[in-house]
Amino acid sequence: QVQLVESGGGLVQAGGSLRLSCAASGRTFTVYHVGWFRQAPGNEREFVAAISQAGGFTYYADSVKGRFTISRDNAKNTVYLQMNSLKPEDPAVYYCSATNYQQYWGQGTQVTVSS
């Protein structure tokens, strides 16, 4: 199995940027597709972005397309989410998830956007 630890969350003004990191340990990281999800209070967890095992394919929710970029460095066992032009609707706890035959989750990192 794999263990995931997110970091990089914090408070940022609307229009600002943050970069989230998801560091993995355990089983070989390259076997996993990795995604970012977010959950705001009172809402269900929703998909944000995903990246394939080698990083050749990326997918985004319409709400973040053009503003967020997912990438991975398999040598560092880390996936990143670069978030630009943050909006008041982006605050949430952001989770990364690694999927192969099973799905694993990190503990999440809080993103807050001030207007």
The first five atom37 places (N, CA, C, CB, O) and aatype in JSON, in Angstrom:
{
  "aatype": [5, 19, 5, 10, 19, 6, 15, 7, 7, 7, 10, 19, 5, 0, 7, 7, 15, 10, 1, 10, 15, 4, 0, 0, 15, 7, 1, 16, 13, 16, 19, 18, 8, 19, 7, 17, 13, 1, 5, 0, 14, 7, 2, 6, 1, 6, 13, 19, 0, 0, 9, 15, 5, 0, 7, 7, 13, 16, 18, 18, 0, 3, 15, 19, 11, 7, 1, 13, 16, 9, 15, 1, 3, 2, 0, 11, 2, 16, 19, 18, 10, 5, 12, 2, 15, 10, 11, 14, 6, 3, 14, 0, 19, 18, 18, 4, 15, 0, 16, 2, 18, 5, 5, 18, 17, 7, 5, 7, 16, 5, 19, 16, 19, 15, 15],
  "atom_mask": [
    [1, 1, 1, 1, 1],
    [1, 1, 1, 1, 1],
    [1, 1, 1, 1, 1],
    [1, 1, 1, 1, 1],
    [1, 1, 1, 1, 1],
    [1, 1, 1, 1, 1],
    [1, 1, 1, 1, 1],
    [1, 1, 1, 0, 1],
    [1, 1, 1, 0, 1],
    [1, 1, 1, 0, 1],
    [1, 1, 1, 1, 1],
    [1, 1, 1, 1, 1],
    [1, 1, 1, 1, 1],
    [1, 1, 1, 1, 1],
    [1, 1, 1, 0, 1],
    [1, 1, 1, 0, 1],
    [1, 1, 1, 1, 1],
    [1, 1, 1, 1, 1],
    [1, 1, 1, 1, 1],
    [1, 1, 1, 1, 1],
    [1, 1, 1, 1, 1],
    [1, 1, 1, 1, 1],
    [1, 1, 1, 1, 1],
    [1, 1, 1, 1, 1],
    [1, 1, 1, 1, 1],
    [1, 1, 1, 0, 1],
    [1, 1, 1, 1, 1],
    [1, 1, 1, 1, 1],
    [1, 1, 1, 1, 1],
    [1, 1, 1, 1, 1],
    [1, 1, 1, 1, 1],
    [1, 1, 1, 1, 1],
    [1, 1, 1, 1, 1],
    [1, 1, 1, 1, 1],
    [1, 1, 1, 0, 1],
    [1, 1, 1, 1, 1],
    [1, 1, 1, 1, 1],
    [1, 1, 1, 1, 1],
    [1, 1, 1, 1, 1],
    [1, 1, 1, 1, 1],
    [1, 1, 1, 1, 1],
    [1, 1, 1, 0, 1],
    [1, 1, 1, 1, 1],
    [1, 1, 1, 1, 1],
    [1, 1, 1, 1, 1],
    [1, 1, 1, 1, 1],
    [1, 1, 1, 1, 1],
    [1, 1, 1, 1, 1],
    [1, 1, 1, 1, 1],
    [1, 1, 1, 1, 1],
    [1, 1, 1, 1, 1],
    [1, 1, 1, 1, 1],
    [1, 1, 1, 1, 1],
    [1, 1, 1, 1, 1],
    [1, 1, 1, 0, 1],
    [1, 1, 1, 0, 1],
    [1, 1, 1, 1, 1],
    [1, 1, 1, 1, 1],
    [1, 1, 1, 1, 1],
    [1, 1, 1, 1, 1],
    [1, 1, 1, 1, 1],
    [1, 1, 1, 1, 1],
    [1, 1, 1, 1, 1],
    [1, 1, 1, 1, 1],
    [1, 1, 1, 1, 1],
    [1, 1, 1, 0, 1],
    [1, 1, 1, 1, 1],
    [1, 1, 1, 1, 1],
    [1, 1, 1, 1, 1],
    [1, 1, 1, 1, 1],
    [1, 1, 1, 1, 1],
    [1, 1, 1, 1, 1],
    [1, 1, 1, 1, 1],
    [1, 1, 1, 1, 1],
    [1, 1, 1, 1, 1],
    [1, 1, 1, 1, 1],
    [1, 1, 1, 1, 1],
    [1, 1, 1, 1, 1],
    [1, 1, 1, 1, 1],
    [1, 1, 1, 1, 1],
    [1, 1, 1, 1, 1],
    [1, 1, 1, 1, 1],
    [1, 1, 1, 1, 1],
    [1, 1, 1, 1, 1],
    [1, 1, 1, 1, 1],
    [1, 1, 1, 1, 1],
    [1, 1, 1, 1, 1],
    [1, 1, 1, 1, 1],
    [1, 1, 1, 1, 1],
    [1, 1, 1, 1, 1],
    [1, 1, 1, 1, 1],
    [1, 1, 1, 1, 1],
    [1, 1, 1, 1, 1],
    [1, 1, 1, 1, 1],
    [1, 1, 1, 1, 1],
    [1, 1, 1, 1, 1],
    [1, 1, 1, 1, 1],
    [1, 1, 1, 1, 1],
    [1, 1, 1, 1, 1],
    [1, 1, 1, 1, 1],
    [1, 1, 1, 1, 1],
    [1, 1, 1, 1, 1],
    [1, 1, 1, 1, 1],
    [1, 1, 1, 1, 1],
    [1, 1, 1, 1, 1],
    [1, 1, 1, 0, 1],
    [1, 1, 1, 1, 1],
    [1, 1, 1, 0, 1],
    [1, 1, 1, 1, 1],
    [1, 1, 1, 1, 1],
    [1, 1, 1, 1, 1],
    [1, 1, 1, 1, 1],
    [1, 1, 1, 1, 1],
    [1, 1, 1, 1, 1],
    [1, 1, 1, 1, 1]
  ],
  "atom_positions": [
    [[0.84, -1.19, 0.0], [0.0, 0.0, 0.0], [0.87, 1.23, 0.0], [-0.95, 0.01, 1.21], [2.1, 1.13, 0.09]],
    [[0.24, 2.4, -0.1], [0.97, 3.65, -0.18], [0.42, 4.61, 0.87], [0.87, 4.27, -1.6], [-0.77, 4.61, 1.16]],
    [[1.29, 5.41, 1.42], [0.9, 6.45, 2.37], [1.08, 7.81, 1.7], [1.74, 6.36, 3.68], [2.08, 8.06, 1.03]],
    [[0.11, 8.69, 1.89], [0.1, 9.98, 1.21], [0.03, 11.1, 2.24], [-1.09, 10.08, 0.23], [-0.74, 11.03, 3.2]],
    [[0.85, 12.12, 2.04], [0.85, 13.28, 2.94], [0.78, 14.55, 2.09], [2.12, 13.29, 3.86], [1.68, 14.82, 1.3]],
    [[-0.29, 15.3, 2.26], [-0.45, 16.56, 1.54], [0.17, 17.71, 2.34], [-1.93, 16.84, 1.27], [0.24, 17.67, 3.57]],
    [[0.62, 18.72, 1.63], [1.12, 19.93, 2.26], [0.96, 21.09, 1.28], [2.61, 19.77, 2.7], [0.66, 20.88, 0.11]],
    [[1.17, 22.3, 1.79], [1.15, 23.47, 0.92], [-0.11, 24.31, 1.02], [0.0, 0.0, 0.0], [-0.19, 25.38, 0.42]],
    [[-1.08, 23.84, 1.78], [-2.29, 24.64, 1.94], [-2.03, 25.88, 2.77], [0.0, 0.0, 0.0], [-0.97, 26.02, 3.38]],
    [[-3.0, 26.77, 2.8], [-2.88, 27.98, 3.58], [-3.89, 29.01, 3.17], [0.0, 0.0, 0.0], [-4.87, 28.71, 2.49]],
    [[-3.63, 30.23, 3.59], [-4.51, 31.36, 3.3], [-3.9, 32.19, 2.19], [-4.75, 32.22, 4.56], [-2.71, 32.53, 2.24]],
    [[-4.7, 32.52, 1.2], [-4.23, 33.32, 0.08], [-5.35, 34.26, -0.34], [-3.77, 32.42, -1.11], [-6.53, 33.94, -0.18]],
    [[-4.98, 35.4, -0.88], [-6.0, 36.32, -1.39], [-6.56, 35.82, -2.71], [-5.42, 37.74, -1.55], [-5.9, 35.1, -3.45]],
    [[-7.78, 36.21, -2.99], [-8.38, 35.88, -4.28], [-7.47, 36.41, -5.4], [-9.82, 36.48, -4.4], [-6.98, 37.53, -5.35]],
    [[-7.28, 35.57, -6.39], [-6.38, 35.91, -7.48], [-4.96, 35.42, -7.27], [0.0, 0.0, 0.0], [-4.14, 35.46, -8.19]],
    [[-4.68, 34.96, -6.06], [-3.35, 34.48, -5.74], [-3.13, 33.03, -6.13], [0.0, 0.0, 0.0], [-3.97, 32.41, -6.78]],
    [[-1.98, 32.52, -5.72], [-1.58, 31.16, -6.1], [-1.09, 30.38, -4.89], [-0.48, 31.22, -7.17], [-0.59, 30.94, -3.91]],
    [[-1.26, 29.07, -4.98], [-0.7, 28.13, -4.03], [-0.25, 26.9, -4.79], [-1.73, 27.75, -2.91], [-0.78, 26.58, -5.85]],
    [[0.75, 26.22, -4.25], [1.13, 24.94, -4.81], [1.02, 23.87, -3.72], [2.57, 24.99, -5.38], [1.68, 23.94, -2.68]],
    [[0.18, 22.91, -3.97], [0.02, 21.78, -3.06], [0.94, 20.65, -3.47], [-1.45, 21.31, -3.02], [1.21, 20.44, -4.66]],
    [[1.42, 19.93, -2.47], [2.25, 18.76, -2.72], [1.61, 17.54, -2.08], [3.68, 18.97, -2.18], [0.95, 17.63, -1.05]],
    [[1.82, 16.41, -2.71], [1.35, 15.13, -2.18], [2.54, 14.18, -2.22], [0.11, 14.55, -3.0], [2.94, 13.72, -3.29]],
    [[3.11, 13.91, -1.07], [4.28, 13.05, -0.98], [3.85, 11.63, -0.63], [5.27, 13.59, 0.07], [3.05, 11.42, 0.28]],
    [[4.38, 10.68, -1.37], [4.0, 9.28, -1.2], [5.15, 8.46, -0.65], [3.52, 8.69, -2.51], [6.31, 8.72, -0.96]],
    [[4.81, 7.48, 0.15], [5.8, 6.52, 0.62], [5.15, 5.15, 0.61], [6.32, 6.89, 2.06], [3.92, 5.02, 0.63]],
    [[5.98, 4.14, 0.58], [5.44, 2.79, 0.56], [5.71, 2.14, -0.77], [0.0, 0.0, 0.0], [6.84, 2.13, -1.26]],
    [[4.69, 1.6, -1.35], [4.83, 0.86, -2.59], [5.26, 1.77, -3.73], [3.51, 0.17, -2.94], [5.05, 2.98, -3.67]],
    [[5.86, 1.2, -4.76], [6.34, 1.93, -5.92], [5.28, 2.9, -6.42], [6.75, 0.97, -7.04], [4.17, 2.51, -6.76]],
    [[5.64, 4.16, -6.45], [4.68, 5.22, -6.73], [4.18, 5.2, -8.16], [5.3, 6.55, -6.43], [3.06, 5.62, -8.43]],
    [[5.0, 4.71, -9.06], [4.65, 4.8, -10.48], [3.5, 3.88, -10.88], [5.86, 4.47, -11.31], [3.01, 3.99, -12.0]],
    [[3.06, 2.99, -10.0], [1.94, 2.13, -10.37], [0.61, 2.83, -10.16], [1.98, 0.82, -9.56], [-0.44, 2.31, -10.55]],
    [[0.63, 4.02, -9.56], [-0.61, 4.67, -9.19], [-0.96, 5.85, -10.1], [-0.52, 5.14, -7.77], [-0.11, 6.68, -10.42]],
    [[-2.23, 5.89, -10.51], [-2.8, 7.15, -10.96], [-3.03, 8.0, -9.71], [-4.15, 6.93, -11.78], [-3.34, 7.46, -8.64]],
    [[-2.87, 9.29, -9.83], [-3.04, 10.14, -8.65], [-4.01, 11.27, -8.99], [-1.68, 10.71, -8.16], [-3.94, 11.87, -10.06]],
    [[-4.89, 11.54, -8.06], [-5.85, 12.62, -8.26], [-5.89, 13.55, -7.07], [0.0, 0.0, 0.0], [-5.51, 13.19, -5.95]],
    [[-6.37, 14.76, -7.33], [-6.68, 15.72, -6.27], [-8.19, 15.88, -6.22], [-5.97, 17.1, -6.52], [-8.87, 15.97, -7.24]],
    [[-8.69, 15.91, -5.01], [-10.11, 16.13, -4.75], [-10.23, 17.22, -3.7], [-10.82, 14.81, -4.28], [-9.25, 17.55, -3.02]],
    [[-11.4, 17.78, -3.57], [-11.6, 18.79, -2.53], [-12.99, 18.65, -1.93], [-11.39, 20.21, -3.1], [-13.92, 18.16, -2.57]],
    [[-13.09, 19.09, -0.7], [-14.37, 19.04, 0.01], [-14.53, 20.29, 0.84], [-14.46, 17.77, 0.89], [-13.75, 20.55, 1.75]],
    [[-15.55, 21.06, 0.52], [-15.9, 22.24, 1.28], [-16.96, 21.87, 2.31], [-16.39, 23.39, 0.35], [-17.68, 20.89, 2.12]],
    [[-17.07, 22.64, 3.39], [-18.07, 22.32, 4.43], [-19.47, 22.21, 3.84], [-18.05, 23.39, 5.54], [-19.91, 23.09, 3.1]],
    [[-20.16, 21.13, 4.17], [-21.53, 20.93, 3.71], [-21.64, 20.37, 2.31], [0.0, 0.0, 0.0], [-22.74, 20.08, 1.84]],
    [[-20.49, 20.2, 1.64], [-20.5, 19.68, 0.28], [-19.88, 18.29, 0.22], [-19.74, 20.62, -0.67], [-19.16, 17.88, 1.13]],
    [[-20.19, 17.59, -0.85], [-19.56, 16.3, -1.06], [-18.15, 16.52, -1.63], [-20.41, 15.42, -2.01], [-17.84, 17.57, -2.2]],
    [[-17.32, 15.51, -1.46], [-15.99, 15.57, -2.03], [-16.1, 15.56, -3.55], [-15.11, 14.4, -1.53], [-16.85, 14.76, -4.12]],
    [[-15.35, 16.43, -4.2], [-15.44, 16.51, -5.65], [-14.06, 16.39, -6.29], [-16.1, 17.82, -6.07], [-13.03, 16.72, -5.7]],
    [[-14.09, 15.91, -7.51], [-12.87, 15.73, -8.29], [-12.33, 17.09, -8.73], [-13.13, 14.84, -9.51], [-13.08, 17.98, -9.1]],
    [[-10.99, 17.21, -8.68], [-10.34, 18.44, -9.14], [-9.45, 18.16, -10.35], [-9.52, 19.06, -8.01], [-9.6, 18.8, -11.39]],
    [[-8.52, 17.21, -10.19], [-7.57, 16.93, -11.27], [-6.99, 15.55, -11.05], [-6.45, 18.0, -11.33], [-7.01, 15.01, -9.94]],
    [[-6.46, 14.97, -12.12], [-5.82, 13.66, -12.03], [-4.69, 13.57, -13.04], [-6.85, 12.53, -12.25], [-4.66, 14.3, -14.03]],
    [[-3.77, 12.65, -12.76], [-2.63, 12.46, -13.64], [-2.33, 10.98, -13.73], [-1.39, 13.25, -13.14], [-2.46, 10.25, -12.75]],
    [[-1.93, 10.54, -14.91], [-1.64, 9.13, -15.13], [-0.3, 8.75, -14.51], [-1.65, 8.82, -16.62], [0.45, 9.6, -14.03]],
    [[-0.02, 7.45, -14.54], [1.15, 6.94, -13.82], [2.46, 7.59, -14.25], [1.26, 5.44, -14.01], [3.29, 7.94, -13.4]],
    [[2.65, 7.76, -15.55], [3.9, 8.35, -16.04], [3.77, 9.86, -16.25], [4.31, 7.69, -17.34], [4.75, 10.52, -16.6]],
    [[2.6, 10.38, -16.03], [2.39, 11.82, -16.15], [2.01, 12.29, -17.54], [0.0, 0.0, 0.0], [1.92, 13.49, -17.79]],
    [[1.77, 11.35, -18.45], [1.49, 11.74, -19.82], [0.07, 12.23, -20.06], [0.0, 0.0, 0.0], [-0.19, 12.9, -21.06]],
    [[-0.83, 11.89, -19.16], [-2.23, 12.28, -19.32], [-2.69, 13.01, -18.07], [-3.12, 11.06, -19.6], [-2.41, 12.58, -16.95]],
    [[-3.39, 14.1, -18.27], [-3.94, 14.87, -17.15], [-5.41, 15.16, -17.43], [-3.15, 16.18, -16.93], [-5.83, 15.25, -18.59]],
    [[-6.16, 15.3, -16.37], [-7.6, 15.54, -16.46], [-7.98, 16.58, -15.42], [-8.41, 14.21, -16.24], [-7.42, 16.63, -14.33]],
    [[-8.95, 17.41, -15.78], [-9.33, 18.5, -14.89], [-10.84, 18.65, -14.84], [-8.69, 19.81, -15.33], [-11.54, 18.41, -15.82]],
    [[-11.33, 19.06, -13.68], [-12.71, 19.48, -13.58], [-12.87, 20.79, -14.34], [-13.15, 19.64, -12.1], [-11.94, 21.59, -14.42]],
    [[-14.04, 21.0, -14.91], [-14.27, 22.22, -15.68], [-14.05, 23.47, -14.83], [-15.69, 22.23, -16.25], [-13.61, 24.51, -15.33]],
    [[-14.34, 23.36, -13.56], [-14.25, 24.53, -12.68], [-12.82, 25.01, -12.45], [-14.89, 24.21, -11.35], [-12.61, 26.14, -12.02]],
    [[-11.84, 24.16, -12.73], [-10.45, 24.55, -12.48], [-9.62, 24.56, -13.75], [-9.81, 23.62, -11.47], [-8.45, 24.96, -13.72]],
    [[-10.18, 24.15, -14.86], [-9.44, 24.05, -16.1], [-8.9, 25.43, -16.49], [-10.32, 23.48, -17.23], [-9.63, 26.42, -16.47]],
    [[-7.63, 25.47, -16.83], [-7.0, 26.72, -17.2], [-6.4, 27.48, -16.02], [0.0, 0.0, 0.0], [-5.63, 28.42, -16.21]],
    [[-6.75, 27.07, -14.8], [-6.21, 27.75, -13.61], [-5.31, 26.83, -12.79], [-7.36, 28.25, -12.73], [-4.33, 27.29, -12.2]],
    [[-5.64, 25.55, -12.75], [-4.87, 24.59, -11.96], [-4.06, 23.69, -12.89], [-5.8, 23.74, -11.06], [-4.49, 23.4, -14.01]],
    [[-2.9, 23.26, -12.42], [-2.06, 22.34, -13.18], [-1.57, 21.23, -12.26], [-0.87, 23.08, -13.83], [-0.98, 21.49, -11.22]],
    [[-1.82, 20.0, -12.67], [-1.33, 18.86, -11.91], [-0.07, 18.33, -12.6], [-2.42, 17.74, -11.8], [0.01, 18.29, -13.83]],
    [[0.89, 17.93, -11.79], [2.12, 17.37, -12.33], [2.68, 16.38, -11.31], [3.17, 18.49, -12.65], [2.24, 16.34, -10.16]],
    [[3.63, 15.59, -11.74], [4.23, 14.63, -10.83], [5.71, 14.49, -11.1], [3.54, 13.28, -10.93], [6.17, 14.63, -12.24]],
    [[6.46, 14.21, -10.04], [7.88, 13.91, -10.13], [8.05, 12.53, -9.5], [8.77, 15.02, -9.41], [8.14, 12.4, -8.28]],
    [[8.1, 11.52, -10.32], [8.16, 10.15, -9.79], [9.49, 9.87, -9.1], [7.95, 9.15, -10.91], [9.56, 8.99, -8.24]],
    [[10.53, 10.58, -9.45], [11.81, 10.41, -8.76], [11.72, 10.87, -7.31], [12.92, 11.18, -9.49], [12.45, 10.39, -6.45]],
    [[10.81, 11.82, -7.05], [10.6, 12.33, -5.7], [9.33, 11.77, -5.06], [10.54, 13.85, -5.72], [8.99, 12.14, -3.94]],
    [[8.64, 10.88, -5.77], [7.4, 10.3, -5.25], [6.42, 11.4, -4.82], [7.69, 9.37, -4.05], [5.8, 11.32, -3.76]],
    [[6.28, 12.41, -5.65], [5.47, 13.56, -5.29], [4.61, 14.01, -6.47], [6.35, 14.72, -4.81], [5.06, 14.02, -7.62]],
    [[3.38, 14.37, -6.15], [2.47, 14.97, -7.11], [2.15, 16.38, -6.63], [1.16, 14.12, -7.29], [2.0, 16.62, -5.43]],
    [[2.05, 17.3, -7.58], [1.82, 18.7, -7.25], [0.51, 19.17, -7.86], [2.99, 19.57, -7.75], [0.04, 18.64, -8.87]],
    [[-0.07, 20.16, -7.22], [-1.21, 20.86, -7.8], [-0.91, 22.35, -7.7], [-2.56, 20.49, -7.06], [-0.97, 22.95, -6.63]],
    [[-0.58, 22.94, -8.84], [-0.34, 24.38, -8.9], [-1.69, 25.05, -9.12], [0.67, 24.76, -10.05], [-2.38, 24.78, -10.11]],
    [[-2.05, 25.92, -8.2], [-3.36, 26.58, -8.26], [-3.14, 28.07, -8.44], [-4.2, 26.29, -6.97], [-2.6, 28.74, -7.56]],
    [[-3.56, 28.58, -9.57], [-3.44, 30.01, -9.88], [-4.83, 30.63, -9.97], [-2.66, 30.22, -11.21], [-5.84, 29.94, -10.1]],
    [[-4.86, 31.95, -9.89], [-6.12, 32.69, -10.02], [-7.18, 32.13, -9.09], [-6.61, 32.66, -11.46], [-8.31, 31.88, -9.51]],
    [[-6.82, 31.92, -7.85], [-7.76, 31.32, -6.9], [-8.99, 32.2, -6.71], [-7.08, 31.07, -5.55], [-8.89, 33.43, -6.66]],
    [[-10.13, 31.55, -6.6], [-11.42, 32.23, -6.52], [-12.06, 31.96, -5.15], [-12.34, 31.76, -7.67], [-11.67, 31.03, -4.45]],
    [[-13.03, 32.76, -4.79], [-13.72, 32.54, -3.51], [-14.41, 31.18, -3.42], [-14.74, 33.62, -3.3], [-14.69, 30.71, -2.32]],
    [[-14.7, 30.54, -4.56], [-15.34, 29.22, -4.52], [-14.35, 28.07, -4.43], [-16.19, 29.03, -5.75], [-14.76, 26.91, -4.4]],
    [[-13.03, 28.36, -4.37], [-12.03, 27.3, -4.29], [-11.7, 26.82, -2.89], [-10.79, 27.76, -4.94], [-11.14, 25.73, -2.76]],
    [[-12.0, 27.55, -1.83], [-11.63, 27.07, -0.48], [-12.24, 25.72, -0.15], [-12.06, 28.09, 0.58], [-13.41, 25.47, -0.42]],
    [[-11.42, 24.85, 0.42], [-11.85, 23.5, 0.77], [-10.67, 22.81, 1.42], [-12.37, 22.71, -0.49], [-9.56, 23.34, 1.48]],
    [[-10.93, 21.61, 1.91], [-9.83, 20.71, 2.25], [-9.51, 19.94, 0.97], [-10.2, 19.74, 3.45], [-10.38, 19.33, 0.36]],
    [[-8.25, 19.99, 0.59], [-7.8, 19.32, -0.63], [-7.11, 18.0, -0.25], [-6.84, 20.23, -1.44], [-6.23, 17.96, 0.6]],
    [[-7.55, 16.96, -0.92], [-7.03, 15.62, -0.66], [-6.36, 15.07, -1.92], [-8.16, 14.68, -0.19], [-6.83, 15.3, -3.04]],
    [[-5.28, 14.35, -1.73], [-4.78, 13.59, -2.87], [-5.13, 12.12, -2.66], [-3.24, 13.77, -3.04], [-5.3, 11.65, -1.54]],
    [[-5.24, 11.43, -3.77], [-5.66, 10.04, -3.77], [-4.85, 9.28, -4.8], [-7.16, 9.92, -4.06], [-4.68, 9.73, -5.93]],
    [[-4.36, 8.12, -4.41], [-3.61, 7.25, -5.32], [-4.43, 5.99, -5.57], [-2.21, 6.9, -4.73], [-4.94, 5.38, -4.64]],
    [[-4.53, 5.63, -6.82], [-5.38, 4.5, -7.18], [-4.62, 3.53, -8.06], [-6.64, 4.99, -7.9], [-3.98, 3.91, -9.04]],
    [[-4.71, 2.27, -7.68], [-4.28, 1.17, -8.54], [-5.44, 0.17, -8.48], [-2.87, 0.53, -8.07], [-6.49, 0.44, -9.07]],
    [[-5.31, -0.92, -7.82], [-6.46, -1.78, -7.58], [-7.25, -1.31, -6.37], [-6.01, -3.23, -7.38], [-8.42, -1.67, -6.2]],
    [[-6.63, -0.51, -5.52], [-7.28, 0.09, -4.36], [-7.05, 1.59, -4.42], [-6.74, -0.52, -3.02], [-6.19, 2.09, -5.14]],
    [[-7.85, 2.29, -3.64], [-7.72, 3.74, -3.58], [-7.26, 4.14, -2.19], [-9.06, 4.43, -3.94], [-7.81, 3.7, -1.18]],
    [[-6.26, 4.99, -2.16], [-5.7, 5.46, -0.89], [-5.85, 6.98, -0.84], [-4.21, 5.04, -0.74], [-5.8, 7.67, -1.86]],
    [[-6.02, 7.48, 0.39], [-6.24, 8.92, 0.59], [-5.24, 9.47, 1.6], [-7.67, 9.19, 1.06], [-4.82, 8.79, 2.52]],
    [[-4.89, 10.73, 1.39], [-4.14, 11.45, 2.4], [-5.08, 12.09, 3.4], [0.0, 0.0, 0.0], [-6.29, 11.89, 3.35]],
    [[-4.5, 12.85, 4.32], [-5.3, 13.44, 5.41], [-5.88, 14.8, 5.02], [-4.45, 13.58, 6.67], [-6.75, 15.32, 5.72]],
    [[-5.4, 15.37, 3.94], [-5.94, 16.63, 3.45], [-5.15, 17.84, 3.92], [0.0, 0.0, 0.0], [-4.46, 17.79, 4.94]],
    [[-5.28, 18.92, 3.17], [-4.67, 20.19, 3.53], [-5.67, 21.3, 3.23], [-3.32, 20.43, 2.76], [-6.33, 21.29, 2.19]],
    [[-5.79, 22.25, 4.15], [-6.81, 23.28, 4.05], [-6.35, 24.41, 3.15], [-7.17, 23.81, 5.42], [-5.23, 24.91, 3.28]],
    [[-7.21, 24.82, 2.24], [-6.98, 25.99, 1.4], [-8.07, 27.01, 1.71], [-6.98, 25.62, -0.13], [-9.26, 26.71, 1.65]],
    [[-7.65, 28.21, 2.05], [-8.58, 29.3, 2.35], [-8.27, 30.47, 1.44], [-8.48, 29.72, 3.85], [-7.11, 30.84, 1.25]],
    [[-9.32, 31.05, 0.87], [-9.15, 32.18, -0.04], [-9.9, 33.37, 0.54], [-9.67, 31.84, -1.48], [-11.1, 33.28, 0.83]],
    [[-9.21, 34.47, 0.72], [-9.84, 35.68, 1.23], [-10.18, 36.6, 0.06], [-8.93, 36.4, 2.25], [-9.43, 36.71, -0.91]],
    [[-11.31, 37.26, 0.18], [-11.73, 38.16, -0.91], [-11.29, 39.58, -0.64], [-13.25, 38.11, -1.1], [-11.55, 40.47, -1.45]]
  ]
}
